[in-house]
Amino acid sequence: MALLRRNAVYLTLPVAVVVGFVGYNLESILSDKYTPYSPSIQDQRANRLTDDTIIENAANVEKLQLRSPVLERNLSPSLQPKA
């Protein structure tokens, strides 16, 4: 037992290498390596920028139209206008 305690530093590295090698190969066997294709972010941005319908009707974007005043969105009850 004293021999193992004294040489623990020299025994842990080979054990860790074996465990890592086995785990790596086991994961490569069990896991699915298929990654579906998706266009790059740059291509998506280029498509958005060149979309003619958006360029012609830039005011029609729903996100740009505010439904309520910005400063009245999260008012505390004491600051809300009395109806």
DATAVEN-V320727 format. One record per residue. N is the residue number from 1. RES is the residue in one small letter. SS is DSSP state (2 for helix, 1 for strand, 0 for the rest). PSI is psi in whole degrees, -180 to 180 (999 if undefined). D_CENTER is the distance of its C-alpha to the mean C-alpha in Angstrom with 2 decimals. Layout:
BEGIN
[[N	RES	SS	PSI	D_CENTER] [N	RES	SS	PSI	D_CENTER]]
END
This chain:
BEGIN
[[1	m	0	-37	48.56] [2	a	2	-32	49.27] [3	l	2	-43	48.59] [4	l	2	-40	45.05] [5	r	2	-39	44.49] [6	r	2	-37	45.81] [7	n	0	22	43.83] [8	a	2	-34	40.52] [9	v	2	-38	38.86] [10	y	2	-18	40.04] [11	l	2	-28	39.13] [12	t	2	-36	35.52] [13	l	2	-50	34.21] [14	p	2	-37	35.62] [15	v	2	-42	34.48] [16	a	2	-38	30.89] [17	v	2	-44	31.05] [18	v	2	-45	32.40] [19	v	2	-42	29.87] [20	g	2	-41	26.96] [21	f	2	-45	28.59] [22	v	2	-44	29.17] [23	g	2	-40	25.65] [24	y	2	-48	24.15] [25	n	2	-36	26.56] [26	l	2	-41	26.18] [27	e	2	-39	22.41] [28	s	2	-29	23.01] [29	i	2	-42	25.66] [30	l	2	-27	23.84] [31	s	0	158	20.32] [32	d	0	124	19.57] [33	k	0	4	18.95] [34	y	0	126	18.52] [35	t	0	119	15.48] [36	p	0	149	16.02] [37	y	0	137	16.61] [38	s	0	139	14.68] [39	p	0	154	16.19] [40	s	0	161	14.92] [41	i	2	-37	13.60] [42	q	2	-39	17.10] [43	d	2	-42	18.83] [44	q	2	-41	17.14] [45	r	2	-42	18.12] [46	a	2	-39	21.56] [47	n	2	-40	22.06] [48	r	2	-40	21.30] [49	l	2	-29	23.66] [50	t	0	4	26.37] [51	d	0	114	26.40] [52	d	2	-33	30.00] [53	t	2	-34	29.90] [54	i	2	-38	27.42] [55	i	2	-40	29.46] [56	e	2	-37	32.71] [57	n	0	62	31.66] [58	a	2	-26	29.46] [59	a	2	-12	30.97] [60	n	2	1	30.01] [61	v	0	127	26.32] [62	e	2	-30	25.82] [63	k	2	-24	23.42] [64	l	2	-17	26.20] [65	q	0	117	28.82] [66	l	0	132	29.03] [67	r	0	-34	30.44] [68	s	0	161	31.75] [69	p	0	142	32.54] [70	v	2	-39	29.68] [71	l	2	-9	31.77] [72	e	2	9	32.75] [73	r	0	-50	29.38] [74	n	0	54	29.11] [75	l	0	145	32.74] [76	s	0	157	34.30] [77	p	0	-29	37.16] [78	s	0	-21	39.78] [79	l	0	-7	38.68] [80	q	0	145	38.38] [81	p	0	143	41.27] [82	k	0	131	44.04] [83	a	0	999	44.65]]
END
